[in-house]
């Protein structure tokens, strides 16, 4: 690993830990302070909207501007916004309404920053890495990102219990700023521009044309479109699972905040195991649809068990297994997408895929928050219903002839 790649990795690793700490702090503080799943769901939904709206443009922006500048500036923006929130909580901890509104602002700003940060990281990596070591570098970044998620979630819950929300947010802000400082020392090689600078109006038309090409490809491939719709529906029904996890930990399992972090970490660890298993298990093209269906069905069963169990360790096992099943599904689907989509339009199609798969997530968060208010945050009802619905959506992968044919593509 050369010096530039190390600095880039260090920045991403630290900021990812900070992102996880912020998410845990926000959700658990909101639950303890308001007890309102509707408020929690609305804030999470609003924070996701920038990703949905800006996601398709993030990659295009990274191709047209300095990747180093993008990642440094976005880390500074996130660090300063979280720092201001921490100061607000220290100085006016009794003004709950103001702090809630500040969480709205900061989470939305962070999501908008990440929509530009992540494509810039991915586009910057091939420039900095030695050509012969690029595959290993990509794999290393992917695995270390999962480790950072695991560490951030495990430590986030414990630190929340030990230090409280304001101090944890201060640590979070420092992680972003440390990341930005690390990235400032990257020596970015000069890269020849592959596009022509155009006036604003023509640039806008160029962006729209690029997006239209990606949309045309998706709409002409009915099997791909069906799989994307299934992924979006799965995320819709996953929304209540993640939203009500703090309530499940506190009300059903009767555990403290650190167990919320442990649950998230267990799911991340399960996902890493699923990626590893799926990477080393050769799935024949003809059996891929069945394999992916069984993965989603396994996750659905785990969510039903998670909602109905009062045992902490059974719940921990169930959520870890759900992560494993999602890991196997995600690796198979992304490997297929990357191999069958033409290279010339792969970036814009994958951006559309990611955007479309998360498009229903904000709606799912808002609706599940409202249902939680009506049902008294009944986690048994919510987890069981979501798990069954996910299992029914998964059936489409094997029942629908178009999606089955697409998943059976040999180009892996």
C-alpha positions in Angstrom: 0.0 0.0 0.0 1.6 3.3 -1.1 1.5 6.5 0.9 -1.4 8.1 -0.9 -3.6 5.0 -0.7 -2.8 4.7 3.0 -3.9 8.3 3.6 -7.1 7.8 1.6 -7.8 4.5 3.5 -7.1 6.2 6.8 -9.5 9.0 6.1 -12.3 6.7 4.9 -11.8 4.4 7.9 -12.0 7.1 10.5 -14.9 8.9 8.9 -16.9 5.6 8.6 -16.4 5.0 12.3 -17.7 8.6 12.9 -20.7 8.0 10.7 -21.8 4.9 12.6 -21.3 6.7 16.0 -23.5 9.6 14.7 -26.3 7.3 13.7 -26.3 5.5 17.0 -26.2 8.7 19.0 -29.1 10.3 17.0 -31.5 7.3 17.1 -30.9 6.4 20.7 -31.1 10.0 21.9 -34.3 10.6 20.0 -35.8 7.4 21.4 -34.9 8.2 25.0 -35.8 11.9 24.7 -39.0 11.8 22.7 -40.1 8.1 22.7 -41.6 8.9 19.3 -41.0 6.5 16.4 -42.7 9.0 14.1 -40.1 11.7 14.8 -37.3 9.1 14.5 -38.7 7.8 11.2 -39.2 11.3 9.8 -35.7 12.5 10.6 -34.2 9.3 9.1 -36.4 9.7 6.0 -35.4 13.4 5.5 -31.8 12.5 5.9 -32.0 9.9 3.1 -33.7 12.2 0.5 -30.4 14.0 -0.5 -28.9 10.6 -1.3 -31.9 9.7 -3.5 -31.9 13.0 -5.3 -28.2 13.6 -5.5 -27.0 10.0 -5.9 -27.1 9.9 -9.7 -25.1 13.1 -9.9 -22.4 12.3 -7.4 -20.4 10.1 -9.8 -20.7 12.6 -12.7 -19.6 15.4 -10.3 -16.6 13.3 -9.2 -15.6 12.9 -12.9 -15.7 16.6 -13.5 -13.9 18.0 -10.4 -11.0 17.3 -8.2 -11.7 14.1 -6.2 -9.3 15.1 -3.5 -11.0 18.5 -3.0 -14.4 16.8 -2.9 -13.5 14.3 -0.1 -11.7 16.9 2.0 -14.4 19.5 1.7 -17.2 17.0 2.5 -15.4 15.7 5.5 -14.9 19.2 6.8 -18.6 20.0 6.3 -19.6 16.9 8.2 -17.1 17.6 11.0 -18.1 21.2 11.5 -21.9 20.4 11.4 -21.6 17.7 14.0 -19.3 19.9 16.1 -22.0 22.6 16.1 -24.6 20.1 17.1 -22.4 18.9 20.0 -21.9 22.5 21.2 -25.6 23.0 21.1 -26.3 19.9 23.2 -23.6 21.0 25.7 -25.0 24.6 26.0 -28.8 24.1 25.7 -29.4 20.5 26.6 -32.9 21.3 27.9 -34.1 22.8 24.6 -35.3 19.5 23.1 -37.2 21.0 20.2 -34.1 23.0 19.0 -31.8 20.0 19.2 -34.3 17.8 17.3 -34.4 20.4 14.5 -30.6 20.5 14.5 -30.5 16.7 14.1 -32.7 17.2 11.0 -30.3 19.8 9.6 -27.1 17.9 10.4 -28.3 14.5 9.2 -29.5 15.9 6.0 -26.3 17.8 5.4 -24.2 14.7 6.2 -26.3 12.6 3.7 -25.8 15.2 1.0 -22.1 15.3 1.6 -21.9 11.5 1.5 -23.6 11.5 -1.9 -20.5 13.3 -3.3 -17.9 11.8 -0.9 -18.4 8.1 -1.8 -18.3 8.3 -5.6 -15.2 10.6 -5.3 -13.4 7.9 -3.1 -14.2 5.2 -5.5 -13.1 7.2 -8.5 -10.0 8.4 -6.8 -8.7 5.0 -5.8 -7.7 3.7 -9.3 -5.7 6.9 -9.8 -3.7 6.5 -6.6 -3.2 2.7 -6.5 -0.5 0.9 -8.3 -2.2 -0.7 -11.4 -1.1 -4.3 -10.6 -2.4 -3.9 -7.0 -5.7 -2.3 -7.8 -7.9 -5.5 -7.3 -6.3 -6.1 -3.9 -6.7 -2.4 -3.0 -10.4 -2.5 -3.8 -10.9 -5.6 -1.8 -8.9 -4.2 1.1 -11.0 -0.9 1.1 -14.2 -2.9 1.0 -13.3 -5.2 3.9 -11.8 -2.4 6.0 -15.0 -0.3 5.4 -17.0 -3.2 6.9 -14.5 -3.4 9.8 -15.0 0.3 10.4 -18.7 -0.2 10.4 -18.4 -3.0 12.9 -16.0 -1.1 15.2 -18.1 2.1 15.0 -21.3 0.3 15.9 -19.8 -1.7 18.8 -18.0 1.3 20.3 -20.8 3.7 19.5 -23.3 1.9 21.8 -20.7 1.6 24.6 -19.5 5.2 24.3 -23.1 6.5 24.3 -23.7 4.7 27.6 -20.4 5.8 29.2 -20.2 9.4 27.9 -23.6 10.5 26.7 -24.7 12.0 23.4 -22.9 15.4 23.5 -19.4 14.0 24.2 -19.9 11.2 21.7 -20.9 13.7 19.0 -17.8 15.7 19.8 -15.7 12.6 19.2 -17.6 12.1 16.0 -16.9 15.6 14.8 -13.2 15.1 15.5 -13.1 11.9 13.5 -14.3 13.8 10.4 -11.8 16.6 10.9 -9.0 14.1 11.5 -10.0 12.3 8.3 -10.0 15.6 6.3 -6.5 16.5 7.6 -5.2 13.0 6.6 -6.7 13.5 3.1 -5.1 16.9 2.6 -1.7 15.3 2.5 -2.6 13.1 -0.5 -0.5 13.9 -3.5 -3.0 13.7 -6.4 -1.4 13.1 -9.8 -2.4 15.3 -12.7 -5.3 13.7 -14.6 -6.1 14.6 -18.1 -9.8 15.7 -18.4 -11.9 13.5 -20.6 -14.7 15.9 -21.0 -15.1 19.3 -22.6 -16.0 22.3 -20.3 -19.4 23.6 -21.3 -21.6 26.5 -20.3 -24.0 25.7 -17.4 -27.0 25.1 -19.7 -25.1 22.7 -22.0 -23.5 21.0 -18.9 -27.0 20.4 -17.5 -28.2 18.9 -20.8 -25.1 16.7 -20.9 -25.9 15.4 -17.4 -29.5 14.7 -18.3 -28.5 12.9 -21.5 -26.1 10.7 -19.5 -28.8 9.8 -17.1 -31.3 9.2 -19.9 -28.9 6.6 -21.4 -28.8 4.7 -18.1 -32.6 4.9 -17.8 -33.1 3.6 -21.3 -30.9 0.6 -20.6 -32.8 -0.3 -17.4 -36.2 0.1 -19.0 -35.3 -2.0 -22.0 -34.1 -4.9 -19.7 -37.3 -6.0 -17.9 -35.5 -8.6 -15.9 -33.0 -6.0 -14.5 -35.9 -3.6 -13.8 -37.8 -6.3 -11.9 -34.8 -7.1 -9.7 -34.3 -3.4 -9.0 -38.0 -3.1 -8.0 -37.6 -6.1 -5.7 -34.5 -4.6 -4.1 -36.4 -1.3 -3.5 -39.3 -3.2 -2.0 -37.0 -5.2 0.3 -35.5 -1.9 1.6 -39.0 -0.5 2.1 -39.8 -3.5 4.4 -36.3 -3.3 6.1 -37.0 0.3 7.2 -39.1 -0.6 10.2 -36.6 -3.3 11.2 -33.8 -0.8 11.7 -36.0 2.0 13.0 -37.5 -0.1 15.8 -34.2 -1.8 16.9 -33.6 0.7 19.7 -37.2 0.0 21.0 -36.7 -3.7 20.7 -33.4 -3.5 22.7 -34.9 -1.3 25.4 -38.5 -2.5 25.7 -38.4 -6.2 24.6 -34.9 -7.2 25.7 -34.6 -4.7 28.6 -31.0 -4.0 27.8 -29.0 -0.7 27.8 -27.7 1.4 24.9 -24.5 -0.6 24.4 -26.6 -3.7 23.4 -28.0 -1.6 20.5 -24.5 -1.1 19.3 -23.8 -4.8 19.7 -26.9 -5.7 17.7 -25.8 -3.5 14.8 -22.2 -4.8 15.0 -23.5 -8.4 15.0 -25.5 -7.6 11.8 -22.3 -6.1 10.2 -20.2 -9.1 11.2 -22.9 -11.4 9.7 -22.8 -9.4 6.5 -19.0 -9.7 6.3 -19.3 -13.5 6.8 -22.0 -13.6 4.1 -19.8 -11.7 1.7 -16.9 -14.1 2.4 -19.1 -17.2 2.0 -20.7 -16.0 -1.2 -17.3 -15.0 -2.7 -15.9 -18.5 -2.2 -19.0 -20.4 -3.1 -19.4 -20.8 -6.8 -23.1 -20.5 -7.6 -24.2 -21.7 -11.1 -26.0 -19.2 -13.2 -29.1 -21.5 -13.5 -29.3 -21.7 -9.7 -28.6 -18.1 -8.9 -32.3 -17.0 -8.6 -33.0 -19.8 -6.2 -29.9 -19.1 -4.2 -30.8 -15.4 -3.9 -34.4 -16.2 -3.0 -33.3 -18.5 -0.2 -30.9 -15.8 1.1 -33.8 -13.3 1.3 -36.1 -16.0 2.8 -33.5 -16.7 5.5 -33.3 -13.0 6.4 -37.1 -12.8 6.6 -37.3 -15.8 9.0 -34.5 -14.1 11.1 -36.5 -10.9 11.4 -39.6 -12.8 12.6 -37.5 -14.6 15.2 -35.9 -11.3 16.2 -39.3 -9.7 16.8 -40.8 -12.6 18.8 -37.9 -13.5 21.0 -37.3 -12.0 24.5 -33.8 -13.6 24.8 -30.9 -11.2 24.2 -28.7 -13.9 22.8 -31.3 -15.5 20.5 -32.0 -12.0 19.1 -28.2 -11.4 18.7 -27.9 -14.6 16.8 -31.0 -13.9 14.6 -29.8 -10.4 13.6 -26.3 -11.7 12.9 -27.8 -14.4 10.6 -29.9 -11.8 8.9 -26.7 -9.9 8.1 -25.2 -13.1 6.7 -28.1 -13.8 4.4 -28.1 -10.2 3.2 -24.4 -10.4 2.6 -24.7 -13.4 0.3 -27.6 -11.8 -1.6 -25.8 -8.4 -2.0 -22.5 -9.9 -3.3 -24.3 -12.1 -5.8 -26.4 -9.3 -7.2 -23.6 -6.7 -7.4 -21.2 -9.1 -9.0 -23.9 -9.9 -11.6 -24.7 -6.2 -12.2 -21.0 -5.3 -12.7 -20.4 -8.1 -15.1 -23.4 -7.8 -17.4 -23.8 -4.0 -17.6 -21.7 -2.5 -20.5 -18.6 -0.7 -19.3 -19.4 2.5 -21.1 -22.6 3.1 -19.1 -21.9 1.0 -16.0 -21.3 4.0 -13.7 -24.5 5.7 -14.5 -26.6 2.5 -14.4 -25.1 1.5 -11.1 -25.8 5.0 -9.7 -29.4 4.6 -10.9 -29.6 1.2 -9.4 -28.4 2.3 -6.0 -30.7 5.4 -6.1 -33.8 3.3 -7.1 -33.1 0.6 -4.5 -33.2 3.2 -1.8 -36.0 5.4 -3.2 -38.7 3.7 -1.1 -36.7 3.7 2.1 -37.7 7.2 3.2 -41.4 6.4 2.6 -40.9 3.1 4.6 -39.4 5.0 7.5 -42.2 7.6 7.7 -45.0 5.0 7.4 -43.4 2.6 9.9 -42.9 5.5 12.3 -46.6 6.4 12.1 -47.6 2.7 12.5 -45.4 2.5 15.5 -47.1 5.5 17.1 -50.5 3.8 16.5 -49.5 0.4 17.7 -47.6 1.6 20.7 -44.3 0.6 19.1 -45.3 -3.1 19.0 -42.1 -4.7 17.8 -43.6 -8.2 17.6 -46.3 -7.0 15.1 -43.8 -4.8 13.1 -41.0 -7.3 12.8 -43.3 -10.2 12.0 -45.2 -8.2 9.3 -42.0 -6.9 7.7 -40.4 -10.4 7.7 -43.4 -12.0 6.0 -43.7 -9.2 3.5 -40.0 -9.5 2.6 -40.4 -13.3 2.0 -43.3 -12.6 -0.4 -41.3 -10.1 -2.3 -38.4 -12.6 -2.6 -40.7 -15.0 -4.3 -40.8 -12.7 -7.3 -37.2 -13.6 -8.1 -38.1 -17.2 -8.8 -41.7 -16.8 -10.0 -41.2 -14.0 -12.5 -39.7 -15.4 -15.7 -38.0 -12.1 -16.7 -36.1 -11.8 -13.4 -35.2 -15.5 -13.3 -33.8 -15.2 -16.9 -31.8 -12.1 -16.0 -30.4 -13.7 -12.8 -29.4 -16.8 -14.9 -27.1 -14.7 -17.1 -23.8 -16.5 -17.6 -21.5 -13.4 -17.6 -19.9 -13.8 -14.2 
